[in-house]
Amino acid sequence: MHTLSKAERLNRQKIIKKMFEGGGSSFSVFPLRVVYMTVSDLDAPASVLISVSKRRFKRAVRRNRVKRQIREAYRKHKPSLLALLSQKGTQIAVAFIYLANELIDSSVIEARMETALTRIAEKLS
């Protein structure tokens, strides 16, 4: 339950393209922008895409650190969202885009991730 399996990672170009071309809903919880869309043919109840701009962080080490922080925050707080999705019988694709220009403490990212996931849950119900 508290892992992030391969099936939970969003990598289908068709779904990603549709999400960003207006098919998905979005909101911001600084330092994250969340884009999500209900879908029907995924392997997991929730698939996640994490993006950190190369323009904001030139060095891959820093980009990867931010991605790790976001993945960990999602992994810790996803059970509440998954419970709602299984109850409703829907599947969702979610993209987390990092907006800040500097590194932010993991505790802040975790708090914002929790807020973001509760907002998604509210909008789905």
TORKOL-4160 file (C-alpha; in steps of 0.2 Angstrom, whole numbers, padded with zeros to 4 digits, m for minus):
125
<pt num="1" X="0000" Y="0000" Z="0000"/>
<pt num="2" X="0014" Y="0012" Z="0004"/>
<pt num="3" X="0024" Y="0009" Z="m0011"/>
<pt num="4" X="0024" Y="0018" Z="m0028"/>
<pt num="5" X="0024" Y="0004" Z="m0041"/>
<pt num="6" X="0027" Y="0005" Z="m0060"/>
<pt num="7" X="0009" Y="0003" Z="m0063"/>
<pt num="8" X="0006" Y="0019" Z="m0053"/>
<pt num="9" X="0017" Y="0029" Z="m0064"/>
<pt num="10" X="0009" Y="0038" Z="m0078"/>
<pt num="11" X="0019" Y="0035" Z="m0095"/>
<pt num="12" X="0005" Y="0034" Z="m0108"/>
<pt num="13" X="0008" Y="0049" Z="m0120"/>
<pt num="14" X="m0010" Y="0049" Z="m0126"/>
<pt num="15" X="m0016" Y="0052" Z="m0109"/>
<pt num="16" X="m0003" Y="0065" Z="m0105"/>
<pt num="17" X="m0006" Y="0074" Z="m0121"/>
<pt num="18" X="m0025" Y="0074" Z="m0118"/>
<pt num="19" X="m0022" Y="0080" Z="m0100"/>
<pt num="20" X="m0012" Y="0095" Z="m0105"/>
<pt num="21" X="m0022" Y="0100" Z="m0120"/>
<pt num="22" X="m0037" Y="0105" Z="m0109"/>
<pt num="23" X="m0044" Y="0088" Z="m0105"/>
<pt num="24" X="m0039" Y="0089" Z="m0087"/>
<pt num="25" X="m0043" Y="0101" Z="m0072"/>
<pt num="26" X="m0029" Y="0110" Z="m0063"/>
<pt num="27" X="m0026" Y="0120" Z="m0048"/>
<pt num="28" X="m0010" Y="0126" Z="m0039"/>
<pt num="29" X="m0004" Y="0123" Z="m0021"/>
<pt num="30" X="0012" Y="0132" Z="m0021"/>
<pt num="31" X="0025" Y="0125" Z="m0025"/>
<pt num="32" X="0015" Y="0112" Z="m0034"/>
<pt num="33" X="0003" Y="0114" Z="m0049"/>
<pt num="34" X="m0009" Y="0099" Z="m0050"/>
<pt num="35" X="m0017" Y="0093" Z="m0066"/>
<pt num="36" X="m0029" Y="0079" Z="m0065"/>
<pt num="37" X="m0041" Y="0069" Z="m0076"/>
<pt num="38" X="m0052" Y="0054" Z="m0074"/>
<pt num="39" X="m0048" Y="0040" Z="m0086"/>
<pt num="40" X="m0054" Y="0023" Z="m0088"/>
<pt num="41" X="m0040" Y="0011" Z="m0095"/>
<pt num="42" X="m0026" Y="0012" Z="m0082"/>
<pt num="43" X="m0018" Y="m0002" Z="m0073"/>
<pt num="44" X="m0019" Y="0007" Z="m0056"/>
<pt num="45" X="m0033" Y="0017" Z="m0048"/>
<pt num="46" X="m0022" Y="0033" Z="m0048"/>
<pt num="47" X="m0007" Y="0036" Z="m0060"/>
<pt num="48" X="0005" Y="0049" Z="m0056"/>
<pt num="49" X="0017" Y="0060" Z="m0067"/>
<pt num="50" X="0030" Y="0071" Z="m0058"/>
<pt num="51" X="0038" Y="0085" Z="m0068"/>
<pt num="52" X="0052" Y="0097" Z="m0063"/>
<pt num="53" X="0058" Y="0110" Z="m0076"/>
<pt num="54" X="0075" Y="0110" Z="m0083"/>
<pt num="55" X="0074" Y="0129" Z="m0084"/>
<pt num="56" X="0072" Y="0131" Z="m0066"/>
<pt num="57" X="0085" Y="0118" Z="m0061"/>
<pt num="58" X="0099" Y="0116" Z="m0073"/>
<pt num="59" X="0108" Y="0102" Z="m0063"/>
<pt num="60" X="0100" Y="0085" Z="m0064"/>
<pt num="61" X="0105" Y="0081" Z="m0046"/>
<pt num="62" X="0093" Y="0095" Z="m0040"/>
<pt num="63" X="0079" Y="0090" Z="m0051"/>
<pt num="64" X="0080" Y="0072" Z="m0045"/>
<pt num="65" X="0080" Y="0078" Z="m0027"/>
<pt num="66" X="0064" Y="0088" Z="m0030"/>
<pt num="67" X="0056" Y="0073" Z="m0039"/>
<pt num="68" X="0061" Y="0061" Z="m0024"/>
<pt num="69" X="0053" Y="0074" Z="m0012"/>
<pt num="70" X="0037" Y="0074" Z="m0022"/>
<pt num="71" X="0036" Y="0055" Z="m0024"/>
<pt num="72" X="0039" Y="0052" Z="m0006"/>
<pt num="73" X="0026" Y="0065" Z="m0001"/>
<pt num="74" X="0013" Y="0057" Z="m0013"/>
<pt num="75" X="0018" Y="0040" Z="m0007"/>
<pt num="76" X="0014" Y="0044" Z="0011"/>
<pt num="77" X="m0003" Y="0053" Z="0008"/>
<pt num="78" X="m0010" Y="0043" Z="m0006"/>
<pt num="79" X="m0021" Y="0030" Z="0004"/>
<pt num="80" X="m0035" Y="0042" Z="0008"/>
<pt num="81" X="m0036" Y="0046" Z="m0011"/>
<pt num="82" X="m0035" Y="0028" Z="m0016"/>
<pt num="83" X="m0049" Y="0024" Z="m0003"/>
<pt num="84" X="m0061" Y="0037" Z="m0011"/>
<pt num="85" X="m0056" Y="0031" Z="m0029"/>
<pt num="86" X="m0060" Y="0012" Z="m0025"/>
<pt num="87" X="m0076" Y="0017" Z="m0016"/>
<pt num="88" X="m0082" Y="0027" Z="m0032"/>
<pt num="89" X="m0075" Y="0015" Z="m0044"/>
<pt num="90" X="m0065" Y="0028" Z="m0054"/>
<pt num="91" X="m0047" Y="0030" Z="m0060"/>
<pt num="92" X="m0038" Y="0046" Z="m0061"/>
<pt num="93" X="m0022" Y="0052" Z="m0069"/>
<pt num="94" X="m0013" Y="0066" Z="m0059"/>
<pt num="95" X="0002" Y="0077" Z="m0064"/>
<pt num="96" X="0012" Y="0086" Z="m0051"/>
<pt num="97" X="0022" Y="0101" Z="m0058"/>
<pt num="98" X="0035" Y="0109" Z="m0047"/>
<pt num="99" X="0034" Y="0128" Z="m0048"/>
<pt num="100" X="0047" Y="0135" Z="m0036"/>
<pt num="101" X="0064" Y="0142" Z="m0042"/>
<pt num="102" X="0073" Y="0135" Z="m0027"/>
<pt num="103" X="0073" Y="0119" Z="m0016"/>
<pt num="104" X="0060" Y="0118" Z="m0003"/>
<pt num="105" X="0060" Y="0108" Z="0013"/>
<pt num="106" X="0052" Y="0091" Z="0012"/>
<pt num="107" X="0040" Y="0095" Z="0026"/>
<pt num="108" X="0033" Y="0109" Z="0017"/>
<pt num="109" X="0031" Y="0099" Z="0001"/>
<pt num="110" X="0022" Y="0085" Z="0011"/>
<pt num="111" X="0010" Y="0098" Z="0019"/>
<pt num="112" X="0006" Y="0105" Z="0002"/>
<pt num="113" X="0004" Y="0087" Z="m0006"/>
<pt num="114" X="m0008" Y="0083" Z="0008"/>
<pt num="115" X="m0018" Y="0099" Z="0004"/>
<pt num="116" X="m0018" Y="0095" Z="m0015"/>
<pt num="117" X="m0024" Y="0077" Z="m0013"/>
<pt num="118" X="m0038" Y="0082" Z="m0001"/>
<pt num="119" X="m0043" Y="0095" Z="m0015"/>
<pt num="120" X="m0043" Y="0082" Z="m0028"/>
<pt num="121" X="m0054" Y="0071" Z="m0017"/>
<pt num="122" X="m0066" Y="0085" Z="m0014"/>
<pt num="123" X="m0068" Y="0089" Z="m0032"/>
<pt num="124" X="m0071" Y="0071" Z="m0037"/>
<pt num="125" X="m0084" Y="0068" Z="m0024"/>
